[in-house]
Amino acid sequence: MGDLSPVWLMPAPAAGARLGSLKAARYGDAGLILIAWAENTGNSRMPSSTYFTMVVDRTGAVCQPKTALPAAQAFTPGDDLIAHPDGSIAWANVQSNRIQLVKLVP
Amino acid sequence: MGTVTRSKTMFWGASLLIAACGGEDPPAGMRVAGSGAVGGLPGVAGAGGMAPPLGAGGNANVAGSGGGAGNASGTAGGAGGTGAGIGGQAAAGGGGMIGPPPASCGEAARPYQVSVTPLDAGLVPYSGDRSWAGATPRVPVAVDAAGTWLVGFTRQSGTSYSAVIARQDSMADSAWSVPDAALGGLTATKDGAAALLFDPNTMVDARVWAAVARLASDGSVQWKTELFHSPNLEDEGTKGGASSGRLAYVPDSDTLFAYFGHTQRYDDGVRHQGGYLASLDAGGTQQVLSGWFGSHNLDQRLLVDAARVATVGLGDAYPKGIFFDYAAMRPRTNVIYRLAADGVGSTNGQLGGMVDLGSEIAIPFITNRSVAQDLDAGTWPDIDDAISM
């Protein structure tokens, strides 16, 4: 098949931050994509992550700019964003040993 | 960060991918707009190759998330975007044809609203340890046929573990549970849910079985099928070490698809790591589509595309990079984007899922573009440590 040609995005991570936990889901009904990711700093003993979203179209044009999520709306590294038939998007996280369902409505 | 999109109407045709630049030093001008036509036949990378064993977990370059405590709920208005956006109802799940783009995507993207709902405080997930896929618990989400959100997790009780599926309003004693298992994946079915299950041994490398269970709408287990169950991990051909997987469901055929990383003992006396892909029919009968799909297969994703299931994997050896195929008997590890890799468990990239855009599938990923993707540390066991590091 060979390499496809990527559309590159510019998340502009903070200085020293590493991108991680990338997620994506269809956003709305106009062919847009919700991109969500973590920016990680610190080390394995003292990790710190900040979570962001951005909405882009298939050409990579930014439809909603990079937006920080509050810590309560964080997502886990190993799980996906899931789309509901009504258009909402959900994921779960764990805060202080309690599971939280996070729902995003475009 | 980037995204590749891949045409569904022309299997080997033009595709579009969105990618994201990662790391500390994003090069200037890294946005390369447009999709490129991909000519020629698919490269079949990785047939017959083997890669060495990996440490616990096996995911490459996946940074842990901190996820500090915060308020229980909140709303984040989406910045940017303006006005009314696109009216009408949202597309269901994925699929659905996309109309012509609006004059500006900013007009199409309505600001979002976010709500946070805590589940019952008695639903406490096992948080793992450093030897079990890191310290962050997995809590996969699914939506059932009635539109109810489901959340899965692994629960510890004393020295035993169970895979649990909870509805948003479940209490601790009413959540569905499959005993003596760790949750490896979750999906909803037309009449309940299904779970990808792993041996709950907290040492991933020591796990000896993987299974799929299908649950009815009352939470009862309709069937549980072992995908493999090895008597030990020493004999040649024994499978184990199941980790980092996904489970998907195709309503049209009432079929489940399980895709995950695992290990197998080969005749060189080494446990190698690779992918495992299987389907299970409505009665729970397994068909192994590939018992060795990519080597290593460091991360996996599934996307239900109407009656088909798209797969992507992340390889560091056979092949190196992101590979794609639809789930079918003997799938190919078609590389759609080459990534630098060291053959011993690390690649210059991470998967970001798949998004169905109707005529295309977008495959976001992260990579550090300051590293040449053709950088090659050699072939195991002859790895150039200077490059690998």
Interface residues (C-beta under 8 A of the other chain):
Chain A: M1 G2 D3 L4 S5 P6 V7 W8 L9 M10 P11 A12 P13 A15 G16 A17 R18 L19 G20 S21 L22 K23 A24 A25 R26 Y27 G28 D29 A30 G31 L32 I33 L34 I35 W37 A38 N40 G42 S44 P47 S48 S49 Y51 T53 V55 V56 D57 R58 T59 G60 A61 V62 C63 Q64 P65 K66 T67 A68 L69 P70 A71 A72 Q73 A74 F75 T76 P77 G78 D79 D80 L81 I82 A83 H84 P85 D86 G87 S88 A90 W91 A92 N93 V94 Q95 S96 N97 R98 I99 Q100 L101 V102 K103 L104 V105 P106
Chain B: M1 G2 T3 V4 T5 R6 W12 S15 L16 L17 I18 A19 A20 C21 G22 G23 E24 P26 M30 R31 V32 A33 G34 S35 G36 V38 G39 G40 L41 P42 G43 N59 N61 V62 A63 G64 S65 G66 G67 G68 A69 G70 N71 A72 S73 G74 A76 G78 A79 G80 G81 G85 I86 G88 Q89 A90 A91 A92 G93 G94 G96 I98 G99 P101 P102 S104 C105 G106 A108 A109 R110 P111 Y112 Q113 V114 S115 V116 T117 P118 L119 A121 L123 V124 P125 S127 A133 G134 T136 P137 R138 V139 P140 V141 A142 V143 G147 W149 V151 F153 A166 Q168 S244 R246 R301 F324 N334 V335 I336 Y337 R338 Q350 L351 G352 G353 M354 V355 D356 L357 G358 E360 A362 P364 F365 I366 R369
